[in-house]
Amino acid sequence: MNQIIIAVISGLCVAVPSIIATISTNKKNNDLVIYRINELDEKVQKYNNLKDRMFEAEKKIALLENNVKDIKGN
């Protein structure tokens, strides 16, 4: 009976720190993934903002080109 108790205690002494280390490592990895996703999201938002601004600038350029053509035509 004592051997079984000793074996269980020994197993717990190995298993508990292993589980704690695994949980800690997984949390760190999850935090890193979340950080990287947030950074990527920020970059995508900046790109989308730039894309929208360029679309507006292209529309204004086209309007100005038409105005120049109208002025030259008159």
OpenMM code with the backbone's topology and positions (N, CA, C; nanometers):
from openmm import Vec3, app, unit

residues = "MET ASN GLN ILE ILE ILE ALA VAL ILE SER GLY LEU CYS VAL ALA VAL PRO SER ILE ILE ALA THR ILE SER THR ASN LYS LYS ASN ASN ASP LEU VAL ILE TYR ARG ILE ASN GLU LEU ASP GLU LYS VAL GLN LYS TYR ASN ASN LEU LYS ASP ARG MET PHE GLU ALA GLU LYS LYS ILE ALA LEU LEU GLU ASN ASN VAL LYS ASP ILE LYS GLY ASN".split()
positions = [
    Vec3(0.0808, -0.1190, 0.0000),
    Vec3(0.0000, 0.0000, 0.0000),
    Vec3(0.0857, 0.1262, 0.0000),
    Vec3(0.1935, 0.1228, 0.0810),
    Vec3(0.2834, 0.2381, 0.0863),
    Vec3(0.3489, 0.2648, -0.0494),
    Vec3(0.3788, 0.1595, -0.1222),
    Vec3(0.4425, 0.1761, -0.2527),
    Vec3(0.3481, 0.2467, -0.3503),
    Vec3(0.2201, 0.2163, -0.3405),
    Vec3(0.1222, 0.2811, -0.4286),
    Vec3(0.1138, 0.4296, -0.3955),
    Vec3(0.1088, 0.4635, -0.2690),
    Vec3(0.1017, 0.6045, -0.2266),
    Vec3(0.2269, 0.6791, -0.2713),
    Vec3(0.3415, 0.6172, -0.2538),
    Vec3(0.4676, 0.6788, -0.2963),
    Vec3(0.4696, 0.6978, -0.4475),
    Vec3(0.4209, 0.6004, -0.5210),
    Vec3(0.4169, 0.6115, -0.6675),
    Vec3(0.3224, 0.7230, -0.7111),
    Vec3(0.2079, 0.7347, -0.6452),
    Vec3(0.1115, 0.8409, -0.6783),
    Vec3(0.1721, 0.9778, -0.6477),
    Vec3(0.2328, 0.9899, -0.5312),
    Vec3(0.2950, 1.1177, -0.4928),
    Vec3(0.4082, 1.1520, -0.5891),
    Vec3(0.4875, 1.0553, -0.6247),
    Vec3(0.5967, 1.0794, -0.7202),
    Vec3(0.5416, 1.1219, -0.8558),
    Vec3(0.4355, 1.0556, -0.8980),
    Vec3(0.3736, 1.0920, -1.0254),
    Vec3(0.3193, 1.2329, -1.0234),
    Vec3(0.2581, 1.2710, -0.9129),
    Vec3(0.2060, 1.4074, -0.9003),
    Vec3(0.3192, 1.5101, -0.8988),
    Vec3(0.4305, 1.4737, -0.8357),
    Vec3(0.5446, 1.5659, -0.8312),
    Vec3(0.6007, 1.5921, -0.9712),
    Vec3(0.5829, 1.4997, -1.0610),
    Vec3(0.6294, 1.5173, -1.1989),
    Vec3(0.5204, 1.5826, -1.2837),
    Vec3(0.3959, 1.5397, -1.2643),
    Vec3(0.2865, 1.5843, -1.3504),
    Vec3(0.2475, 1.7293, -1.3262),
    Vec3(0.2389, 1.7705, -1.2001),
    Vec3(0.1914, 1.9062, -1.1683),
    Vec3(0.2833, 2.0136, -1.2276),
    Vec3(0.4145, 2.0082, -1.2059),
    Vec3(0.4992, 2.1104, -1.2680),
    Vec3(0.4933, 2.1068, -1.4211),
    Vec3(0.4786, 1.9884, -1.4765),
    Vec3(0.4687, 1.9763, -1.6220),
    Vec3(0.3423, 2.0448, -1.6733),
    Vec3(0.2329, 2.0225, -1.6048),
    Vec3(0.1062, 2.0870, -1.6444),
    Vec3(0.1165, 2.2380, -1.6298),
    Vec3(0.1753, 2.2847, -1.5220),
    Vec3(0.1915, 2.4291, -1.4999),
    Vec3(0.2791, 2.4899, -1.6089),
    Vec3(0.3867, 2.4242, -1.6443),
    Vec3(0.4756, 2.4748, -1.7492),
    Vec3(0.4038, 2.4783, -1.8838),
    Vec3(0.3253, 2.3762, -1.9123),
    Vec3(0.2518, 2.3714, -2.0388),
    Vec3(0.1498, 2.4839, -2.0461),
    Vec3(0.0762, 2.5049, -1.9397),
    Vec3(-0.0239, 2.6128, -1.9362),
    Vec3(0.0444, 2.7479, -1.9524),
    Vec3(0.1547, 2.7675, -1.8834),
    Vec3(0.2282, 2.8947, -1.8920),
    Vec3(0.2787, 2.9194, -2.0343),
    Vec3(0.3348, 2.8175, -2.0956),
    Vec3(0.3858, 2.8303, -2.2322),
    Vec3(0.2731, 2.8597, -2.3301),
    Vec3(0.1611, 2.7910, -2.3144),
    Vec3(0.0468, 2.8153, -2.4026),
    Vec3(-0.0049, 2.9570, -2.3877),
    Vec3(-0.0090, 3.0094, -2.2654),
    Vec3(-0.0549, 3.1464, -2.2444),
    Vec3(0.0378, 3.2458, -2.3121),
    Vec3(0.1687, 3.2245, -2.2985),
    Vec3(0.2648, 3.3141, -2.3635),
    Vec3(0.2491, 3.3104, -2.5146),
    Vec3(0.2321, 3.1904, -2.5699),
    Vec3(0.2141, 3.1783, -2.7149),
    Vec3(0.0852, 3.2452, -2.7599),
    Vec3(-0.0225, 3.2275, -2.6840),
    Vec3(-0.1487, 3.2911, -2.7184),
    Vec3(-0.1372, 3.4429, -2.7136),
    Vec3(-0.0683, 3.4942, -2.6127),
    Vec3(-0.0484, 3.6386, -2.6020),
    Vec3(0.0297, 3.6915, -2.7223),
    Vec3(0.1307, 3.6169, -2.7642),
    Vec3(0.2101, 3.6581, -2.8800),
    Vec3(0.1259, 3.6563, -3.0071),
    Vec3(0.0450, 3.5549, -3.0245),
    Vec3(-0.0414, 3.5459, -3.1429),
    Vec3(-0.1403, 3.6619, -3.1441),
    Vec3(-0.2006, 3.6907, -3.0300),
    Vec3(-0.2956, 3.8024, -3.0214),
    Vec3(-0.2252, 3.9340, -3.0528),
    Vec3(-0.1047, 3.9529, -3.0007),
    Vec3(-0.0287, 4.0751, -3.0293),
    Vec3(-0.0029, 4.0877, -3.1792),
    Vec3(0.0396, 3.9797, -3.2422),
    Vec3(0.0691, 3.9839, -3.3856),
    Vec3(-0.0565, 4.0089, -3.4677),
    Vec3(-0.1666, 3.9506, -3.4278),
    Vec3(-0.2927, 3.9741, -3.4991),
    Vec3(-0.3333, 4.1206, -3.4867),
    Vec3(-0.3173, 4.1768, -3.3684),
    Vec3(-0.3506, 4.3184, -3.3500),
    Vec3(-0.2605, 4.4082, -3.4346),
    Vec3(-0.1326, 4.3762, -3.4422),
    Vec3(-0.0410, 4.4537, -3.5258),
    Vec3(-0.0806, 4.4439, -3.6730),
    Vec3(-0.1145, 4.3239, -3.7168),
    Vec3(-0.1568, 4.3042, -3.8548),
    Vec3(-0.2861, 4.3790, -3.8829),
    Vec3(-0.3791, 4.3766, -3.7893),
    Vec3(-0.5049, 4.4487, -3.8049),
    Vec3(-0.4800, 4.5985, -3.8198),
    Vec3(-0.3877, 4.6501, -3.7419),
    Vec3(-0.3531, 4.7931, -3.7504),
    Vec3(-0.2949, 4.8261, -3.8881),
    Vec3(-0.2080, 4.7394, -3.9393),
    Vec3(-0.1498, 4.7614, -4.0715),
    Vec3(-0.2567, 4.7573, -4.1803),
    Vec3(-0.3518, 4.6647, -4.1677),
    Vec3(-0.4598, 4.6546, -4.2662),
    Vec3(-0.5454, 4.7799, -4.2622),
    Vec3(-0.5745, 4.8306, -4.1425),
    Vec3(-0.6542, 4.9527, -4.1313),
    Vec3(-0.5812, 5.0710, -4.1949),
    Vec3(-0.4512, 5.0810, -4.1730),
    Vec3(-0.3743, 5.1885, -4.2355),
    Vec3(-0.3769, 5.1755, -4.3871),
    Vec3(-0.3628, 5.0530, -4.4376),
    Vec3(-0.3666, 5.0309, -4.5816),
    Vec3(-0.5032, 5.0685, -4.6384),
    Vec3(-0.6096, 5.0256, -4.5717),
    Vec3(-0.7434, 5.0578, -4.6194),
    Vec3(-0.7672, 5.2079, -4.6197),
    Vec3(-0.7183, 5.2765, -4.5190),
    Vec3(-0.7316, 5.4217, -4.5125),
    Vec3(-0.6570, 5.4858, -4.6297),
    Vec3(-0.5366, 5.4380, -4.6577),
    Vec3(-0.4585, 5.4901, -4.7694),
    Vec3(-0.5292, 5.4622, -4.9016),
    Vec3(-0.5842, 5.3429, -4.9150),
    Vec3(-0.6549, 5.3055, -5.0367),
    Vec3(-0.7746, 5.3988, -5.0590),
    Vec3(-0.8501, 5.4267, -4.9539),
    Vec3(-0.9651, 5.5169, -4.9656),
    Vec3(-0.9210, 5.6578, -5.0030),
    Vec3(-0.8125, 5.7046, -4.9414),
    Vec3(-0.7630, 5.8393, -4.9736),
    Vec3(-0.7152, 5.8469, -5.1180),
    Vec3(-0.6487, 5.7420, -5.1652),
    Vec3(-0.6019, 5.7416, -5.3042),
    Vec3(-0.7199, 5.7395, -5.4011),
    Vec3(-0.8247, 5.6657, -5.3693),
    Vec3(-0.9426, 5.6619, -5.4540),
    Vec3(-1.0033, 5.8018, -5.4654),
    Vec3(-1.0131, 5.8718, -5.3523),
    Vec3(-1.0651, 6.0092, -5.3540),
    Vec3(-0.9728, 6.1019, -5.4337),
    Vec3(-0.8428, 6.0858, -5.4179),
    Vec3(-0.7475, 6.1704, -5.4919),
    Vec3(-0.7585, 6.1444, -5.6419),
    Vec3(-0.7746, 6.0177, -5.6804),
    Vec3(-0.7892, 5.9854, -5.8228),
    Vec3(-0.9162, 6.0466, -5.8804),
    Vec3(-1.0242, 6.0472, -5.8034),
    Vec3(-1.1475, 6.1100, -5.8503),
    Vec3(-1.1273, 6.2602, -5.8700),
    Vec3(-1.0588, 6.3243, -5.7759),
    Vec3(-1.0332, 6.4680, -5.7865),
    Vec3(-0.9430, 6.4985, -5.9053),
    Vec3(-0.8423, 6.4146, -5.9284),
    Vec3(-0.7520, 6.4340, -6.0430),
    Vec3(-0.8297, 6.4219, -6.1728),
    Vec3(-0.9180, 6.3228, -6.1824),
    Vec3(-0.9984, 6.3059, -6.3029),
    Vec3(-1.0874, 6.4273, -6.3250),
    Vec3(-1.1455, 6.4799, -6.2201),
    Vec3(-1.2294, 6.5991, -6.2311),
    Vec3(-1.1466, 6.7188, -6.2778),
    Vec3(-1.0289, 6.7347, -6.2206),
    Vec3(-0.9418, 6.8450, -6.2619),
    Vec3(-0.8978, 6.8293, -6.4073),
    Vec3(-0.8681, 6.7070, -6.4499),
    Vec3(-0.8297, 6.6848, -6.5892),
    Vec3(-0.9452, 6.7216, -6.6828),
    Vec3(-1.0667, 6.6867, -6.6446),
    Vec3(-1.1818, 6.7248, -6.7252),
    Vec3(-1.1995, 6.8753, -6.7302),
    Vec3(-1.1764, 6.9422, -6.6182),
    Vec3(-1.1863, 7.0886, -6.6152),
    Vec3(-1.0825, 7.1533, -6.7061),
    Vec3(-0.9609, 7.0971, -6.7064),
    Vec3(-0.8551, 7.1498, -6.7913),
    Vec3(-0.8937, 7.1303, -6.9382),
    Vec3(-0.9466, 7.0132, -6.9717),
    Vec3(-0.9894, 6.9875, -7.1094),
    Vec3(-1.0997, 7.0842, -7.1506),
    Vec3(-1.1936, 7.1097, -7.0596),
    Vec3(-1.3018, 7.2048, -7.0899),
    Vec3(-1.2476, 7.3455, -7.1120),
    Vec3(-1.1532, 7.3861, -7.0286),
    Vec3(-1.0956, 7.5194, -7.0423),
    Vec3(-1.0191, 7.5306, -7.1740),
    Vec3(-0.9415, 7.4278, -7.2084),
    Vec3(-0.8648, 7.4311, -7.3325),
    Vec3(-0.9575, 7.4273, -7.4535),
    Vec3(-1.0708, 7.3592, -7.4396),
    Vec3(-1.1643, 7.3482, -7.5514),
    Vec3(-1.2389, 7.4778, -7.5780),
    Vec3(-1.2531, 7.5626, -7.4795),
    Vec3(-1.3283, 7.6892, -7.4981),
    Vec3(-1.2421, 7.7998, -7.5432),
] * unit.nanometer
topology = app.Topology()
chain = topology.addChain("A")
for resn in residues:
    res = topology.addResidue(resn, chain)
    for name in ("N", "CA", "C"):
        topology.addAtom(name, app.Element.getBySymbol(name[0]), res)
